[in-house]
Amino acid sequence: MLDYNPRPSMAERINALVDAALVAEREATPPRTYLGASRLGHACERALQFEFTATPKDEGQDFSGQVLRIFAIGHELEDLAIRWLRCAGFDLYTQKGNRPDGGQFGFEVAGGRIRGHVDGIIAAAPAALGLRTPALWECKTMNAKNWRACVKDGVTVSKPVYAAQIAVYQAYMDASVPGISAAPAVFTAINKDTAELHHELVPFDAGLAQRMSDRAVRILQATDAGELLPRITANRDFFECRFCPWAERCWELPT
């Protein structure tokens, strides 16, 4: 008789233990109590409000162990990019005082209810590049498809959420790092599939930064008033909705 319920392989059993540990570790991490400035460019304000209020996601929408492993690999690749740039002659600060215990550079406004943490600040760069400093440095890892789109169209077109993040960081970091908004930010994208690197300069977009700041205030005010912000669309099949972890909850509401 054929066995239609074979015992899981050793690899599957080990992976299940690893993933369960990662999920448990994440669940033990206290949720954010602030609106992350890196997320303000997300298309839907209602989704941002759900995120800010730590509203439970739809069933099955929490991060799996595999997704958490992908996130972890991305962080490790960013650490490698820091090392590579420093080896290339960049004076790149990622922690205050460039000490492991110095704390990440960042800002908070609205009584700490809006916060952001930057990947790094370039204090100096190889003279041959002619870069203005100090400059914000932001780094993202991408799969090959998204990386190629970023190279072709630039971060502002291909990844507007990242562009909004950069603009907000340049605006709010200027108080603690004078002149950082005057210099174009350096955006680094790492192709996770090939280790190819893309770097581009992103001039400060004051209008975008203001729109994102206004959006953050709008989310805080609506939340304090107990109001739910509008959906991005009237069509449940809209692209953003199909991938939203709060889609079921959202569309069960009357408006």
C-alpha positions as CSV (number, residue, x, y, z in Angstrom):
1,M,0.0,0.0,0.0
2,L,1.3,3.4,-0.9
3,D,2.0,5.9,1.9
4,Y,0.2,9.1,1.0
5,N,1.4,10.8,4.3
6,P,5.1,10.4,4.3
7,R,7.1,11.5,7.3
8,P,8.5,15.0,6.8
9,S,12.2,15.0,5.7
10,M,15.0,16.1,8.0
11,A,15.3,19.3,6.1
12,E,11.6,20.1,6.5
13,R,11.7,19.3,10.2
14,I,14.7,21.5,10.9
15,N,13.2,24.3,8.8
16,A,10.0,24.1,10.7
17,L,11.9,24.5,14.0
18,V,13.9,27.5,12.6
19,D,10.8,29.2,11.3
20,A,8.8,28.6,14.5
21,A,11.7,30.1,16.5
22,L,11.8,33.2,14.2
23,V,8.0,33.7,14.4
24,A,8.1,33.3,18.2
25,E,10.9,35.9,18.4
26,R,9.0,38.4,16.3
27,E,5.8,37.8,18.3
28,A,7.8,38.6,21.5
29,T,8.9,41.9,20.1
30,P,6.8,44.8,21.4
31,P,4.8,46.5,18.5
32,R,5.8,50.0,17.4
33,T,4.1,52.8,19.3
34,Y,4.8,55.3,16.6
35,L,4.2,56.0,12.9
36,G,7.3,54.9,11.0
37,A,8.4,57.6,8.6
38,S,9.8,55.0,6.2
39,R,6.2,53.9,5.5
40,L,4.6,57.2,4.8
41,G,4.9,56.8,1.0
42,H,2.5,53.7,1.1
43,A,-0.3,54.3,-1.3
44,C,-3.2,53.8,1.2
45,E,-3.7,56.0,4.2
46,R,-6.1,53.6,5.8
47,A,-3.6,50.8,5.6
48,L,-1.0,53.1,7.3
49,Q,-3.6,53.8,10.0
50,F,-4.1,50.1,10.6
51,E,-0.4,49.7,10.8
52,F,0.0,52.6,13.2
53,T,-2.7,51.3,15.6
54,A,-1.3,47.7,15.4
55,T,-4.6,46.5,14.1
56,P,-4.5,42.6,13.8
57,K,-3.9,41.5,10.3
58,D,-6.2,39.1,8.5
59,E,-5.9,35.4,9.2
60,G,-2.8,34.0,7.6
61,Q,-1.3,37.4,6.8
62,D,1.4,37.5,9.5
63,F,5.0,37.2,8.4
64,S,6.0,33.6,7.9
65,G,9.4,32.2,9.0
66,Q,10.6,32.3,5.4
67,V,9.7,36.0,5.0
68,L,11.5,36.8,8.3
69,R,14.6,35.0,6.9
70,I,14.4,37.1,3.8
71,F,14.3,40.2,5.9
72,A,17.3,39.0,7.9
73,I,19.3,38.4,4.8
74,G,18.5,41.9,3.6
75,H,19.9,43.4,6.8
76,E,23.1,41.3,6.4
77,L,23.5,42.5,2.9
78,E,23.1,46.1,4.0
79,D,25.9,45.5,6.5
80,L,28.1,44.3,3.7
81,A,27.3,47.4,1.6
82,I,28.5,49.5,4.5
83,R,31.7,47.7,4.6
84,W,32.2,47.9,0.8
85,L,31.6,51.6,0.7
86,R,34.0,52.2,3.6
87,C,36.6,50.2,1.8
88,A,36.1,52.3,-1.3
89,G,36.9,55.5,0.7
90,F,33.5,56.7,2.0
91,D,33.4,58.2,5.5
92,L,30.1,56.6,6.3
93,Y,28.5,56.9,9.7
94,T,25.8,54.4,10.6
95,Q,25.9,54.7,14.4
96,K,26.5,57.8,16.5
97,G,30.2,58.1,17.0
98,N,30.5,55.1,14.6
99,R,30.4,52.9,17.7
100,P,28.4,49.7,17.9
101,D,26.6,51.0,21.0
102,G,26.3,54.6,19.7
103,G,22.7,54.2,18.6
104,Q,21.2,54.7,15.1
105,F,20.8,58.2,13.6
106,G,17.2,59.2,13.5
107,F,14.6,61.7,14.4
108,E,11.2,62.0,16.2
109,V,8.5,64.6,16.0
110,A,5.0,65.0,17.2
111,G,5.9,64.0,20.7
112,G,7.7,60.9,19.4
113,R,4.6,59.6,17.5
114,I,6.4,60.0,14.2
115,R,9.9,58.6,14.0
116,G,12.5,57.6,11.5
117,H,15.9,55.8,11.6
118,V,18.4,56.4,8.8
119,D,20.7,53.8,7.3
120,G,23.7,56.2,7.3
121,I,25.2,59.6,6.8
122,I,28.1,60.2,4.4
123,A,30.4,62.7,6.0
124,A,33.0,62.6,3.2
125,A,33.4,60.7,-0.1
126,P,36.3,60.2,-2.6
127,A,37.1,63.5,-4.1
128,A,37.0,62.2,-7.6
129,L,33.2,61.7,-7.2
130,G,32.5,65.3,-6.5
131,L,29.7,64.4,-4.0
132,R,28.3,67.1,-1.7
133,T,28.3,66.2,2.0
134,P,27.0,65.5,4.5
135,A,24.6,63.3,2.5
136,L,21.9,60.9,3.6
137,W,22.6,57.3,2.7
138,E,19.8,54.8,2.2
139,C,20.2,51.2,1.2
140,K,17.6,48.6,0.0
141,T,17.9,45.0,-1.2
142,M,15.8,43.9,-4.1
143,N,15.2,40.8,-6.3
144,A,16.5,41.0,-9.8
145,K,13.3,42.2,-11.4
146,N,12.8,45.1,-9.0
147,W,16.5,46.0,-9.1
148,R,16.5,46.2,-12.9
149,A,13.4,48.5,-12.8
150,C,15.2,50.7,-10.3
151,V,18.2,50.9,-12.5
152,K,16.1,51.7,-15.6
153,D,13.6,54.2,-14.1
154,G,15.3,55.4,-10.9
155,V,14.0,55.0,-7.4
156,T,11.5,57.9,-7.6
157,V,9.5,56.2,-10.3
158,S,10.1,52.5,-9.6
159,K,9.9,52.7,-5.8
160,P,7.9,55.8,-4.7
161,V,7.7,54.6,-1.1
162,Y,11.5,54.7,-0.9
163,A,11.6,58.1,-2.5
164,A,9.1,59.4,0.1
165,Q,11.2,58.0,2.8
166,I,14.3,59.7,1.5
167,A,12.6,63.1,1.3
168,V,11.2,62.9,4.8
169,Y,14.5,61.8,6.2
170,Q,16.3,64.6,4.5
171,A,13.8,67.2,5.8
172,Y,13.8,66.1,9.4
173,M,17.4,65.2,9.8
174,D,18.5,68.7,8.8
175,A,18.0,69.9,12.3
176,S,20.6,67.5,13.7
177,V,22.9,67.2,10.6
178,P,22.8,70.8,9.1
179,G,23.1,70.8,5.4
180,I,22.0,67.2,4.8
181,S,18.9,68.4,2.8
182,A,21.1,70.6,0.6
183,A,23.1,67.6,-0.7
184,P,21.5,64.9,-2.8
185,A,21.0,61.6,-0.9
186,V,22.9,58.6,-2.1
187,F,20.6,55.6,-2.6
188,T,22.1,52.1,-2.9
189,A,20.2,49.2,-4.2
190,I,21.6,45.6,-3.9
191,N,20.5,42.9,-6.3
192,K,19.9,39.9,-4.0
193,D,20.2,37.5,-6.9
194,T,23.5,38.7,-8.4
195,A,25.1,41.0,-5.8
196,E,25.1,43.8,-8.4
197,L,25.0,47.3,-6.9
198,H,23.1,50.4,-8.1
199,H,23.8,53.8,-6.7
200,E,22.0,57.0,-7.6
201,L,21.8,60.6,-6.3
202,V,18.4,61.7,-5.1
203,P,18.0,65.5,-4.8
204,F,15.8,66.8,-1.9
205,D,12.1,67.0,-2.9
206,A,10.7,69.5,-0.4
207,G,7.2,69.3,-1.8
208,L,7.2,65.5,-1.4
209,A,8.5,65.8,2.1
210,Q,5.7,68.3,3.0
211,R,3.0,66.0,1.5
212,M,4.3,63.1,3.5
213,S,4.5,65.2,6.7
214,D,0.9,66.4,6.1
215,R,-0.2,62.8,5.6
216,A,1.4,61.7,8.9
217,V,-0.4,64.5,10.8
218,R,-3.7,63.5,9.1
219,I,-3.2,59.9,10.3
220,L,-2.5,61.0,13.8
221,Q,-5.5,63.4,13.9
222,A,-7.9,60.8,12.5
223,T,-6.8,58.2,14.9
224,D,-7.1,60.5,17.9
225,A,-10.6,61.4,16.8
226,G,-11.6,57.7,16.3
227,E,-12.1,58.2,12.6
228,L,-11.2,55.8,9.9
229,L,-9.5,57.3,6.9
230,P,-10.9,56.6,3.4
231,R,-9.8,53.6,1.4
232,I,-7.5,54.2,-1.6
233,T,-10.2,52.9,-4.0
234,A,-13.8,51.9,-4.3
235,N,-12.8,48.7,-6.1
236,R,-12.0,45.7,-3.9
237,D,-10.0,44.2,-6.8
238,F,-7.6,47.2,-6.9
239,F,-4.0,46.1,-7.0
240,E,-3.0,47.5,-3.6
241,C,-6.0,45.9,-1.9
242,R,-5.2,42.4,-3.3
243,F,-1.9,42.4,-1.4
244,C,-3.0,44.3,1.7
245,P,-2.8,42.3,5.0
246,W,-6.0,44.1,6.3
247,A,-8.1,43.7,3.1
248,E,-10.7,41.4,4.6
249,R,-11.1,43.6,7.7
250,C,-11.2,46.7,5.6
251,W,-13.8,45.6,3.1
252,E,-16.1,44.2,5.8
253,L,-16.5,47.7,7.1
254,P,-19.4,49.7,5.6
255,T,-17.2,52.5,4.1
